[in-house]
Amino acid sequence: MQFYRLILIFEKRLTMKKLYSAILLSILTFASFAQNVNYTTEIVEFYQTGCDDGVGSDEEPTWKVYTRDDISTGWVGGTCHYTDGNVPIIYIPGSSTGLDNQSNTAATLIDVRLEAWEDDCDGGSGSDRCSFGSCLLGTQSDDCLHDYNPLAGSGGPFSSIPFRNDPMCTWNEYTYNIGDFGVKIRVKWEYANFNAGPNMNVCDSALILAGAGSGEWSVLSGTGGTFADQFNPTSAFLGTVGQTYVLDWNTLPGCQTTLNDNITVTVFANPDPQLISDIDPICEGADPIFSAQDGINYDFALNTISNTVQNSGADSYAHTGILLTDSLMFVTVSNANGCVTIDTLILDVLPSPSPSIIRTGSDLTTGIFSFYQWYYNGGVIGGATSQNYTATANGSYTVQVVGANGCISESAPEIINNVGLLELTTNFFNFYPNPASDRITISTDLSSFTVEISNLIGQVMYRSGSDKSINVSDYRPGVYFLTVHTSGNKSTQKLIIE
């Protein structure tokens, strides 16, 4: 029989480590983006590379920059920045660089808008410097208007900024150059809340932590613990069975918050059921006993996990009459720590032979099998171990056969009522117990006899003279024959050893 173990709660350490690839990637990504954040956007510098229509006061680049996110969809910023100078020029504003500050937001994307032109109206001192258009006096007009709404975002030449993909608690810069103008902005973000989460227990598998904030995990106490991503508040943590860990969650340098928090994690062992059957292989119609271990509650199910056949604290289940179609036995084992393992046994059920008796007068015959034993009125007929037998007395006859696969079956009885009344056999002894597992005792009035124990294929397993107490504890469970010989006569009875 083949045994296959289906451990649902990551019995093998190698299996647990695989969590760090495909399965945990989606879990951790979702958990991280489910947390709200704080972020700040600022201007770093501006650029002008074209639209050169003069020098001095006739070279007056002007910029306005805005940002928005996918939660607060209105543009913010738009402060007018300008200078006088020749192209190409990099302009670093001295003030008003802040664009936006958002707290406790679910935003994941930031868009950028750029409005820029060459102002030629009044040499940089008039009231229209921050408005594109014709001059209030004279014939000049402003040049090279670029209004990218958005510059970065849906419908713009650049994609939105997925700022959460970049490092936390540090400035991350983004540069855009298009047409005659450009801008560099920077974003700094961190998670809005900070805590290490609750103390947790796990059953011999990777545990998904429940922290919040921008920080780094470390192991303060305990041996062998590892994190899938020590910077992720909801990282997977893989510990060693039997260990209790103290895990520290500490804020990153550069974060607005400067905190640390810790939790306790205990790793319990899963049950190891080791589901087995006492019969291997199992013959059709047999009564196997299935047993498991290492738990306080055991649920046995046949063929499907939902087909429960026993739900109790008992670690064994005795099944009556296994069917040829039965294929699987399940056991769900839970231990005192609440850890659960499902173990599965593939059943190797062999077909039993189907003997029948054909009668011709007093002659009885059956099909071709590996071994035969004929019975009269339930008692063994000594020496009747061939395919054919001739009845010599009225009564009930059956034949027990052994198939090629070793399975045993007995035929339906054939009733004989038209032959002579000659006794077929004489049972001049009894024995007990039957079935037996330790010793048997023979009861007889004979003063001298020989006793034999043989197996189903006729091999003599034991022979002794006048021995009335026989040790059978070393015999394998099964069917045997006990024969007593005396003065040329013999009597045989069936012995069952369990």
Secondary structure, DSSP 8 states (H G I E B T S, - for coil): -------TT--SHHHHHGGGTHHHHHHHHHHHHTS-EEEEEEEEEEEE-S----SGGG--EEEEEEEEESSS-S-EEEEEEE----SSEEE--SS--EEEEEEEE----EEEEEEEEE--SSTT-STTTTS-SB-SSSS-B-EEEEEEEEEESTTSSB--B-GGGS-TTS-EEEEEEETTEEEEEEEEEEES--B----EEEESS-EE---BSSEEEEEEE-SS-EES-TT-TT-EEE--TT-EEEEEEEE-TT-S---EEEEEEEEE-------EESSSSEETT---EEE--S-SEEEEEESSTT-EEEEES-SEEE-SS--TT--EEEEEEE-TTS-EEEEEEE--EE-------EEETTEEE----SEEEEEETTEE-TT--SSEEE--SSEEEEEEEE-TTS-EEE---EEE-SS----S-----EEE-SSBSSEEEEE-S-SS-EEEEE-TTS-EEEEEES--EEE-TTS-SEEEEEEEEETTEEEEEEEEE-
